[in-house]
Amino acid sequence: MLAVSAAIIAGGPSAVHASSAEEGNATTTITLNDGTVIESNAVAKVIGAENAKLAYQLLRPEEKREFDRFMLPAESFGTSVTEPAVDQAVPQPASDAAPADDVTRSLAGVSALAAKAKKGCWTTKARLGNKAKGGNTLFTYWVVLKWCADGKKITKASIVEADGETSTPGWRYDGVKNKGARVVNTVWARGFAKHKFILGLAGWDVQNVDACVRTFGMNDGSQGVPDKVCSLYD
């Protein structure tokens, strides 16, 4: 009979159940916090083994593909919310270092933003995540940017929260590795956080992922489109 180690899912939101009618025919059911349920013999063989690395190496090629389908990152998703809410979204600002032929266009954009400045403070939360090919969420991470404007320009910007969580057993959150915020050209604020996630099974770190999320706030209280850049300057 296959036994799935409880240590694999300690502290996580997922529920894992494994059963086997006979040796070599193990199945596992993983119920994630978003309601996704997956079943995979290959996943069961690896996460339930005392030596996960050897168990993976002994999988048949089709079983390795099945394991990868449910356990490795394949696509990203994300959301962004500003408080207080605004009526319209503002395009992501261009880089500080605009090429020479774009200087006029860049200055015009700054002037337009300055003209609709408001007074107040706002926060925006950008939340991104990664799913496996099987559709199950592996992990999510976020950053919360706060910025204030005096009616003419943005006066300050700061990161007030940055965190992450995992949804699929084996993945663990290794924390925020870098973060920061700054005011750009007095009309928008930038903030980012760099997170680290590790897929680890029975002492074997299968994959390390550095995941970045960056967001923007404008001097009228609206937000820009978040991206995955680990910089305040690019």
Secondary structure, DSSP 8 states (H G I E B T S, - for coil): -----GGGTTT-S-EEEEEESSTT-EEEEEE-TTS-EEE-HHHHHHHT-SSHHHHHHTS-HHHHHHHHHHHSEEEEEEEEEEES--SS-------SS--GGGHHHHHHHHHHHHHT--EEEEEEEEEEEEEETTS-EEEEEEEEEEEEEESSSEEEEEEEEEEEEE-STTEEEEEEEEEEEEEETTTEEEEEEEEEEEEEETTEEEEEEEEEEEEEEETTS-B---B----S--
